[in-house]
Amino acid sequence: MTMSTISTVQAIKGSLGKLLPADSLTDESIEQCKDMLGQLDKCDITLEILTKSLIGTVVSKFKVNKEVGPIAKALVKKWKKIAKEGPQPSTAAMAKKQPVKAERRESVNSVIEAIEEDWGDLQPHRQTTCKKLHSLLRGHKQLLLKQGINGSAIDQLAVERASEVEAAIQQKFINDKQEYLSKARSLCFNIKKNGPLASQVVLGHIPGEELINMTSEQLASDEKRKEMAERMKKLMDTRRLDWEQANESKINEMCGIKGDMLKASLFTCGRCKSHKTTSTQKQTRSADEPMTVFVLCLNCGKRWKC
């Protein structure tokens, strides 16, 4: 990777960032965006450039625009293939596969070690957060391997993303250690429980700045969100004034009321002992007296009042 290439990509990334949001681009901005995306397509992009510049996180945001969306999607698709292939060995080294593999591992390890060394300069609680995030992100490595992502690339990205997320937390809560620790614990919990979320973080689809501002519902897994939605629905149902009428069939089933018992009333006919009765109420006495109940047996036709 030449310094000129990474510098060019970083410069284009900065210029593209100024054009966001992508859904409100002017005609002039669209042309500028197309020109910059074309420049990126001509650049010799490598995995190292992708991981250091995080250019994919910016370009992905332009996929929603009708004009430049197709170009952005094609670029992201092209870069995903590069990420899946991992670091590429030189042509001369292809004849010596084993040494190349060892060299590749050493290269990846050196990057990881360099970043972990930087953690040593941080405060103890920040070091702990970086290590915890790194451990949890790598914990979902198998999920990424199943997607065809190179293992060495995952190891390198996991440690870089851990630093990125921790730095975002520190930036937001720079003067509040308790809030910092609370946010760090919350993110660690959700990353541990939500494999797809961890994968998106590792691949850079969710930048650190965006991750720390996500709500608890956005951080939750699909199963957790479904469970929360069902719980909320039940709570809303219990607050309905017509809940008993709406759930009458369920209540009858739970109480074992079925068949003819569904038609039974509170009154039993003295003649035929049937429960199939209907009743009405009328005020036959003074207003301060209770109403009179008139009952009719639907089985034998007997009438009486209570």
C-alpha positions in Angstrom: 0.0 0.0 0.0 1.5 3.3 -1.0 1.0 6.4 1.1 -0.3 8.3 -1.9 -3.2 5.8 -2.3 -4.3 5.9 1.3 -4.0 9.7 1.3 -6.2 9.9 -1.8 -8.8 7.6 -0.3 -8.8 9.6 3.0 -9.2 12.8 1.1 -12.1 11.4 -1.0 -13.7 10.1 2.2 -13.6 13.5 3.8 -15.2 15.1 0.7 -17.9 12.5 0.5 -18.7 13.0 4.2 -19.4 16.7 3.5 -22.1 15.7 1.0 -24.2 13.7 3.4 -27.1 13.0 4.0 -27.3 11.1 0.7 -31.1 11.5 0.3 -30.9 15.3 -0.1 -28.2 15.7 -2.7 -28.4 18.6 -5.2 -27.7 18.1 -8.9 -24.3 19.6 -8.5 -23.6 17.3 -5.5 -24.7 14.3 -7.4 -22.1 15.0 -10.1 -19.4 15.6 -7.6 -20.3 12.3 -5.8 -20.2 10.4 -9.1 -16.8 11.8 -9.9 -15.4 10.8 -6.5 -16.9 7.3 -6.6 -15.3 6.9 -10.1 -11.9 7.9 -8.6 -12.3 5.3 -5.9 -13.2 2.7 -8.4 -9.9 3.4 -10.2 -7.8 3.2 -7.0 -5.9 0.0 -6.2 -7.9 -0.7 -3.0 -6.5 -3.4 -0.6 -7.8 -4.9 2.6 -5.4 -2.7 4.6 -6.7 0.5 2.9 -10.2 -0.6 3.6 -9.5 -1.2 7.3 -7.4 1.9 7.9 -9.6 4.4 6.0 -13.0 2.8 6.7 -14.1 4.2 3.3 -16.8 1.6 3.1 -18.8 3.1 6.0 -19.1 6.4 4.1 -19.8 5.0 0.6 -22.5 2.6 2.0 -24.5 5.6 3.1 -24.9 6.7 -0.5 -26.7 3.5 -1.5 -30.1 5.1 -0.6 -29.7 7.8 -3.4 -31.4 6.8 -6.7 -28.7 8.5 -8.8 -25.5 7.4 -7.2 -26.9 4.4 -5.3 -26.0 1.8 -8.1 -22.4 3.1 -8.2 -22.0 2.9 -4.5 -23.5 -0.6 -4.3 -21.2 -1.8 -7.0 -18.2 -0.4 -5.1 -19.2 -1.9 -1.8 -19.8 -5.3 -3.4 -16.3 -5.1 -5.0 -14.7 -4.3 -1.6 -16.6 -7.1 0.1 -14.9 -9.5 -2.2 -11.5 -8.0 -1.2 -12.4 -8.4 2.5 -13.4 -12.1 1.9 -10.1 -12.8 0.1 -8.1 -11.3 2.9 -4.5 -10.0 2.5 -3.1 -11.1 -0.9 0.4 -12.6 -1.2 2.8 -11.3 -3.9 3.3 -13.1 -7.2 6.8 -14.2 -6.3 5.6 -15.7 -3.0 2.9 -17.9 -4.6 5.5 -20.6 -5.2 6.3 -20.8 -1.5 2.9 -21.2 0.1 3.9 -22.1 3.6 6.4 -19.2 4.1 3.7 -16.8 2.7 1.1 -18.1 5.2 3.6 -17.6 8.0 4.5 -14.2 6.8 0.8 -13.3 6.5 0.2 -14.4 10.1 3.1 -12.4 11.3 1.9 -9.3 9.5 -1.6 -9.6 10.9 -0.2 -10.3 14.4 2.1 -7.3 14.2 -0.8 -5.0 13.4 -2.8 -6.5 16.3 0.2 -6.2 18.7 0.8 -2.6 17.7 -2.8 -1.6 18.5 -2.8 -3.6 21.8 0.4 -1.8 22.7 -1.4 1.5 22.2 -4.0 0.4 24.8 -1.2 0.3 27.4 -1.1 4.1 27.3 -4.8 4.3 28.2 -6.3 4.6 31.7 -7.0 1.2 33.4 -10.8 1.3 32.8 -10.3 2.1 29.2 -7.8 -0.7 28.7 -10.4 -3.1 30.3 -13.1 -1.9 27.9 -10.8 -2.3 24.8 -9.9 -5.8 25.8 -13.5 -6.8 26.6 -14.8 -5.4 23.3 -12.0 -7.2 21.4 -12.8 -10.5 23.1 -16.5 -10.3 22.4 -16.1 -9.2 18.8 -13.7 -12.1 18.2 -16.2 -14.4 20.0 -18.4 -14.2 16.9 -15.6 -15.1 14.5 -17.3 -18.4 13.4 -20.4 -16.4 12.2 -18.1 -14.3 10.0 -16.2 -17.3 8.7 -19.5 -18.9 7.6 -20.0 -15.7 5.5 -16.7 -16.4 3.7 -14.7 -13.7 5.5 -11.0 -14.4 5.8 -9.9 -15.4 9.3 -6.8 -13.2 9.5 -8.9 -10.2 8.3 -11.4 -10.9 11.1 -8.7 -10.9 13.7 -7.3 -7.7 12.5 -10.6 -6.0 12.1 -11.8 -7.1 15.6 -8.9 -5.3 17.4 -9.3 -2.2 15.3 -13.1 -2.0 15.8 -12.6 -2.5 19.6 -10.3 0.6 19.6 -12.8 2.5 17.4 -15.8 1.8 19.6 -14.0 2.5 22.9 -12.7 5.8 21.5 -16.3 6.8 20.5 -17.5 6.0 24.1 -14.6 8.1 25.5 -15.3 11.0 23.2 -19.0 11.1 24.2 -18.5 10.7 28.0 -15.0 12.2 28.3 -15.9 14.0 31.6 -18.2 11.4 33.1 -16.6 8.1 34.0 -19.8 6.6 35.4 -21.7 7.2 32.2 -18.7 5.8 30.2 -18.7 2.6 32.3 -22.5 2.3 32.0 -22.4 2.6 28.2 -19.5 0.2 27.9 -21.3 -2.4 30.0 -24.4 -2.0 27.9 -22.6 -2.3 24.6 -20.6 -5.3 25.8 -23.8 -7.1 26.9 -25.6 -6.5 23.6 -22.6 -7.5 21.5 -22.3 -10.7 23.4 -25.9 -11.6 22.9 -26.3 -10.3 19.3 -24.1 -12.1 16.8 -25.4 -10.2 13.7 -24.8 -6.9 15.5 -21.2 -7.9 16.3 -20.6 -9.0 12.7 -21.8 -5.6 11.4 -19.5 -3.8 13.8 -16.5 -5.9 12.8 -17.2 -5.3 9.0 -17.6 -1.6 9.6 -21.2 -1.5 8.6 -22.0 0.1 11.9 -19.3 2.7 12.9 -18.4 3.3 16.5 -20.1 6.8 16.6 -23.4 5.2 15.3 -23.2 2.2 17.6 -23.0 4.2 20.8 -26.1 6.3 19.9 -28.2 3.2 19.1 -31.2 2.6 21.3 -31.6 -0.5 23.4 -34.2 -1.8 20.9 -31.8 -1.3 18.0 -29.1 -3.1 19.9 -31.2 -6.1 20.8 -31.3 -9.3 18.7 -34.3 -10.2 16.5 -35.5 -12.7 19.1 -35.2 -10.1 21.9 -37.1 -7.5 19.9 -39.8 -10.0 19.1 -40.1 -10.9 22.8 -40.3 -7.2 23.7 -43.0 -6.5 21.1 -45.1 -9.4 22.4 -44.7 -8.2 26.0 -45.8 -4.7 25.0 -48.8 -6.1 23.1 -49.9 -8.0 26.1 -49.5 -5.0 28.3 -51.6 -2.8 25.9 -54.3 -5.5 25.7 -54.7 -5.6 29.5 -55.4 -1.8 29.4 -58.2 -2.1 27.0 -61.7 -1.4 28.5 -63.2 -4.1 26.4 -60.5 -6.7 27.2 -63.0 -9.2 28.8 -65.3 -9.1 25.8 -62.4 -9.4 23.3 -60.9 -12.3 25.2 -64.2 -14.0 26.2 -63.5 -17.2 24.3 -60.0 -17.6 25.9 -61.4 -17.0 29.4 -64.1 -19.6 28.8 -61.5 -22.1 27.5 -59.3 -21.5 30.5 -62.2 -22.0 32.9 -63.4 -25.1 31.2 -66.7 -23.5 30.0 -67.8 -25.1 26.8 -70.7 -26.6 24.9 -74.1 -25.9 26.5 -72.5 -24.2 29.4 -71.6 -21.3 27.1 -75.4 -20.6 26.9 -76.0 -21.0 30.6 -77.1 -18.1 32.8 -77.1 -17.3 36.5 -80.7 -18.6 36.9 -81.9 -22.3 37.0 -85.4 -23.2 36.1 -87.3 -24.6 39.1 -89.5 -26.7 36.8 -87.1 -28.4 34.4 -83.8 -27.6 36.1 -82.4 -26.1 32.9 -79.7 -23.4 32.8 -80.9 -22.1 29.5 -82.6 -19.0 30.7 -82.7 -15.4 29.8 -83.5 -12.4 32.0 -84.4 -8.7 31.9 -84.5 -6.0 34.6 -87.3 -3.4 35.2 -87.8 -0.7 37.8 -91.3 -1.7 39.1 -90.9 -0.1 42.5 -89.7 3.3 43.8 -86.4 4.6 42.5 -84.6 3.8 45.8 -85.6 0.1 45.6 -83.6 -2.5 43.6 -84.8 -3.4 40.1 -87.0 -6.5 39.6 -85.5 -9.3 37.5 -87.9 -11.2 35.1 -86.6 -14.7 34.0 -87.8 -16.9 31.1 -86.7 -20.5 30.7 -85.8 -21.2 27.1 -86.3 -24.9 27.6 -89.8 -25.2 29.0 -91.1 -21.7 28.8 -91.7 -21.1 32.5 -91.6 -17.4 33.7 -90.8 -16.0 37.1 -89.4 -12.9 38.8 -86.8 -12.4 41.4 
